[in-house]
Amino acid sequence: VQLQASGGGLVQAGGSLRLSCVATGINFAINSMNWYRQAPGKQRELVATITSDGSPNYADFVKGRFTISRDNVRRTMYLQMNSLKPEDTARYYCKTMRGSRDYWGQGTQVTVSS
């Protein structure tokens, strides 16, 4: 299983970024997918989840600003991030499971300047 995240970068507060996560080695269409983030000195936290049928769930701190989506044909999950804040600065990781095992991508860095 490989998860390849991309789309991070440096953006000013109030700006937008779109993250992508391409998955290989799994039956993507039946897997729930997740975005996590980890800021320096902080624990990794769940940002958003999308189920196999496309139902999203969000952490309270991103509700109304971030949108998670998926394209099963492209085996890709997305995270559209709008109205970014400096506190959104973190490395963003995609995660899925197969059986009882978690699989993580390498992450993509998002930096929001004030």
ChimeraX commands (.cxc) that place a marker at each C-alpha (Angstrom):
marker #1 position 0.00,0.00,0.00 radius 0.5
marker #1 position 1.31,3.42,-0.93 radius 0.5
marker #1 position -0.24,6.82,-0.23 radius 0.5
marker #1 position 1.29,9.80,-2.00 radius 0.5
marker #1 position 0.24,13.22,-0.72 radius 0.5
marker #1 position 0.89,16.46,-2.57 radius 0.5
marker #1 position -0.35,20.01,-2.89 radius 0.5
marker #1 position 1.10,21.64,0.19 radius 0.5
marker #1 position 2.93,24.93,0.16 radius 0.5
marker #1 position 3.24,28.41,1.60 radius 0.5
marker #1 position 0.14,30.58,1.56 radius 0.5
marker #1 position -0.99,33.77,3.24 radius 0.5
marker #1 position -3.73,33.75,5.84 radius 0.5
marker #1 position -7.11,33.70,4.14 radius 0.5
marker #1 position -5.76,31.82,1.16 radius 0.5
marker #1 position -6.53,28.37,-0.19 radius 0.5
marker #1 position -4.75,25.14,-1.01 radius 0.5
marker #1 position -5.91,21.80,-2.38 radius 0.5
marker #1 position -4.20,18.67,-1.15 radius 0.5
marker #1 position -4.29,15.37,-3.03 radius 0.5
marker #1 position -3.57,11.83,-1.91 radius 0.5
marker #1 position -3.15,9.08,-4.49 radius 0.5
marker #1 position -3.55,5.55,-3.18 radius 0.5
marker #1 position -2.16,2.36,-4.69 radius 0.5
marker #1 position -2.16,-1.21,-3.45 radius 0.5
marker #1 position -5.63,-1.09,-1.95 radius 0.5
marker #1 position -9.18,-1.45,-3.15 radius 0.5
marker #1 position -9.60,2.31,-2.97 radius 0.5
marker #1 position -13.33,2.39,-3.64 radius 0.5
marker #1 position -14.21,0.42,-0.50 radius 0.5
marker #1 position -11.82,2.16,1.87 radius 0.5
marker #1 position -12.55,5.04,4.18 radius 0.5
marker #1 position -9.82,7.64,3.89 radius 0.5
marker #1 position -8.55,10.21,6.35 radius 0.5
marker #1 position -6.56,13.41,6.52 radius 0.5
marker #1 position -4.50,14.06,9.65 radius 0.5
marker #1 position -2.13,16.86,10.51 radius 0.5
marker #1 position 0.73,17.37,12.89 radius 0.5
marker #1 position 2.21,20.70,13.89 radius 0.5
marker #1 position 5.67,20.95,15.48 radius 0.5
marker #1 position 5.53,19.95,19.14 radius 0.5
marker #1 position 1.94,18.80,18.91 radius 0.5
marker #1 position 0.20,15.46,18.59 radius 0.5
marker #1 position -1.11,14.29,15.26 radius 0.5
marker #1 position -4.81,15.10,14.96 radius 0.5
marker #1 position -7.63,13.98,12.72 radius 0.5
marker #1 position -8.77,16.65,10.28 radius 0.5
marker #1 position -11.37,14.90,8.14 radius 0.5
marker #1 position -12.67,11.50,7.11 radius 0.5
marker #1 position -14.52,10.34,4.02 radius 0.5
marker #1 position -16.27,6.99,3.91 radius 0.5
marker #1 position -16.41,4.65,0.94 radius 0.5
marker #1 position -19.82,6.09,-0.01 radius 0.5
marker #1 position -18.48,9.65,0.12 radius 0.5
marker #1 position -19.86,10.75,3.48 radius 0.5
marker #1 position -17.59,13.33,5.08 radius 0.5
marker #1 position -16.82,14.11,8.70 radius 0.5
marker #1 position -14.76,17.05,9.93 radius 0.5
marker #1 position -12.98,18.15,13.04 radius 0.5
marker #1 position -14.66,21.17,14.56 radius 0.5
marker #1 position -11.64,23.36,13.88 radius 0.5
marker #1 position -12.00,22.99,10.08 radius 0.5
marker #1 position -15.78,22.82,9.67 radius 0.5
marker #1 position -16.99,25.33,7.13 radius 0.5
marker #1 position -13.47,25.92,5.77 radius 0.5
marker #1 position -12.21,22.54,4.54 radius 0.5
marker #1 position -13.88,20.08,2.18 radius 0.5
marker #1 position -12.85,16.45,1.79 radius 0.5
marker #1 position -13.71,14.55,-1.38 radius 0.5
marker #1 position -12.67,11.51,-3.36 radius 0.5
marker #1 position -12.44,10.30,-6.94 radius 0.5
marker #1 position -12.57,6.53,-7.01 radius 0.5
marker #1 position -11.66,6.35,-10.69 radius 0.5
marker #1 position -8.46,8.29,-10.04 radius 0.5
marker #1 position -7.93,6.57,-6.68 radius 0.5
marker #1 position -7.43,10.00,-5.20 radius 0.5
marker #1 position -8.64,11.81,-2.11 radius 0.5
marker #1 position -8.65,15.58,-1.87 radius 0.5
marker #1 position -8.74,18.22,0.82 radius 0.5
marker #1 position -9.81,21.67,-0.30 radius 0.5
marker #1 position -8.67,24.13,2.33 radius 0.5
marker #1 position -10.11,27.64,2.28 radius 0.5
marker #1 position -9.83,30.58,4.67 radius 0.5
marker #1 position -6.54,29.21,5.94 radius 0.5
marker #1 position -5.25,30.41,9.28 radius 0.5
marker #1 position -1.71,30.43,10.70 radius 0.5
marker #1 position -2.82,27.74,13.16 radius 0.5
marker #1 position -3.47,25.44,10.18 radius 0.5
marker #1 position 0.29,25.27,9.66 radius 0.5
marker #1 position 1.25,21.60,9.90 radius 0.5
marker #1 position 2.33,18.59,7.95 radius 0.5
marker #1 position -0.76,16.94,6.49 radius 0.5
marker #1 position -0.95,13.18,6.17 radius 0.5
marker #1 position -3.37,10.85,4.46 radius 0.5
marker #1 position -4.23,7.58,6.12 radius 0.5
marker #1 position -6.20,4.46,5.38 radius 0.5
marker #1 position -6.56,0.97,6.75 radius 0.5
marker #1 position -6.42,-2.48,5.28 radius 0.5
marker #1 position -7.43,-5.20,7.68 radius 0.5
marker #1 position -6.23,-4.10,11.09 radius 0.5
marker #1 position -3.22,-2.18,9.82 radius 0.5
marker #1 position -2.93,1.57,9.33 radius 0.5
marker #1 position -1.16,2.95,6.28 radius 0.5
marker #1 position 0.20,6.51,6.18 radius 0.5
marker #1 position 1.49,8.69,3.42 radius 0.5
marker #1 position 4.68,10.72,3.79 radius 0.5
marker #1 position 2.79,13.95,4.28 radius 0.5
marker #1 position 2.83,17.34,2.65 radius 0.5
marker #1 position 3.76,20.57,4.43 radius 0.5
marker #1 position 1.27,23.42,4.69 radius 0.5
marker #1 position 2.55,26.74,5.98 radius 0.5
marker #1 position 0.19,29.68,6.50 radius 0.5
marker #1 position 1.77,33.07,7.05 radius 0.5
marker #1 position 0.04,35.84,8.97 radius 0.5
marker link #1:1,2 radius 0.2
marker link #1:2,3 radius 0.2
marker link #1:3,4 radius 0.2
marker link #1:4,5 radius 0.2
marker link #1:5,6 radius 0.2
marker link #1:6,7 radius 0.2
marker link #1:7,8 radius 0.2
marker link #1:8,9 radius 0.2
marker link #1:9,10 radius 0.2
marker link #1:10,11 radius 0.2
marker link #1:11,12 radius 0.2
marker link #1:12,13 radius 0.2
marker link #1:13,14 radius 0.2
marker link #1:14,15 radius 0.2
marker link #1:15,16 radius 0.2
marker link #1:16,17 radius 0.2
marker link #1:17,18 radius 0.2
marker link #1:18,19 radius 0.2
marker link #1:19,20 radius 0.2
marker link #1:20,21 radius 0.2
marker link #1:21,22 radius 0.2
marker link #1:22,23 radius 0.2
marker link #1:23,24 radius 0.2
marker link #1:24,25 radius 0.2
marker link #1:25,26 radius 0.2
marker link #1:26,27 radius 0.2
marker link #1:27,28 radius 0.2
marker link #1:28,29 radius 0.2
marker link #1:29,30 radius 0.2
marker link #1:30,31 radius 0.2
marker link #1:31,32 radius 0.2
marker link #1:32,33 radius 0.2
marker link #1:33,34 radius 0.2
marker link #1:34,35 radius 0.2
marker link #1:35,36 radius 0.2
marker link #1:36,37 radius 0.2
marker link #1:37,38 radius 0.2
marker link #1:38,39 radius 0.2
marker link #1:39,40 radius 0.2
marker link #1:40,41 radius 0.2
marker link #1:41,42 radius 0.2
marker link #1:42,43 radius 0.2
marker link #1:43,44 radius 0.2
marker link #1:44,45 radius 0.2
marker link #1:45,46 radius 0.2
marker link #1:46,47 radius 0.2
marker link #1:47,48 radius 0.2
marker link #1:48,49 radius 0.2
marker link #1:49,50 radius 0.2
marker link #1:50,51 radius 0.2
marker link #1:51,52 radius 0.2
marker link #1:52,53 radius 0.2
marker link #1:53,54 radius 0.2
marker link #1:54,55 radius 0.2
marker link #1:55,56 radius 0.2
marker link #1:56,57 radius 0.2
marker link #1:57,58 radius 0.2
marker link #1:58,59 radius 0.2
marker link #1:59,60 radius 0.2
marker link #1:60,61 radius 0.2
marker link #1:61,62 radius 0.2
marker link #1:62,63 radius 0.2
marker link #1:63,64 radius 0.2
marker link #1:64,65 radius 0.2
marker link #1:65,66 radius 0.2
marker link #1:66,67 radius 0.2
marker link #1:67,68 radius 0.2
marker link #1:68,69 radius 0.2
marker link #1:69,70 radius 0.2
marker link #1:70,71 radius 0.2
marker link #1:71,72 radius 0.2
marker link #1:72,73 radius 0.2
marker link #1:73,74 radius 0.2
marker link #1:74,75 radius 0.2
marker link #1:75,76 radius 0.2
marker link #1:76,77 radius 0.2
marker link #1:77,78 radius 0.2
marker link #1:78,79 radius 0.2
marker link #1:79,80 radius 0.2
marker link #1:80,81 radius 0.2
marker link #1:81,82 radius 0.2
marker link #1:82,83 radius 0.2
marker link #1:83,84 radius 0.2
marker link #1:84,85 radius 0.2
marker link #1:85,86 radius 0.2
marker link #1:86,87 radius 0.2
marker link #1:87,88 radius 0.2
marker link #1:88,89 radius 0.2
marker link #1:89,90 radius 0.2
marker link #1:90,91 radius 0.2
marker link #1:91,92 radius 0.2
marker link #1:92,93 radius 0.2
marker link #1:93,94 radius 0.2
marker link #1:94,95 radius 0.2
marker link #1:95,96 radius 0.2
marker link #1:96,97 radius 0.2
marker link #1:97,98 radius 0.2
marker link #1:98,99 radius 0.2
marker link #1:99,100 radius 0.2
marker link #1:100,101 radius 0.2
marker link #1:101,102 radius 0.2
marker link #1:102,103 radius 0.2
marker link #1:103,104 radius 0.2
marker link #1:104,105 radius 0.2
marker link #1:105,106 radius 0.2
marker link #1:106,107 radius 0.2
marker link #1:107,108 radius 0.2
marker link #1:108,109 radius 0.2
marker link #1:109,110 radius 0.2
marker link #1:110,111 radius 0.2
marker link #1:111,112 radius 0.2
marker link #1:112,113 radius 0.2
marker link #1:113,114 radius 0.2
view
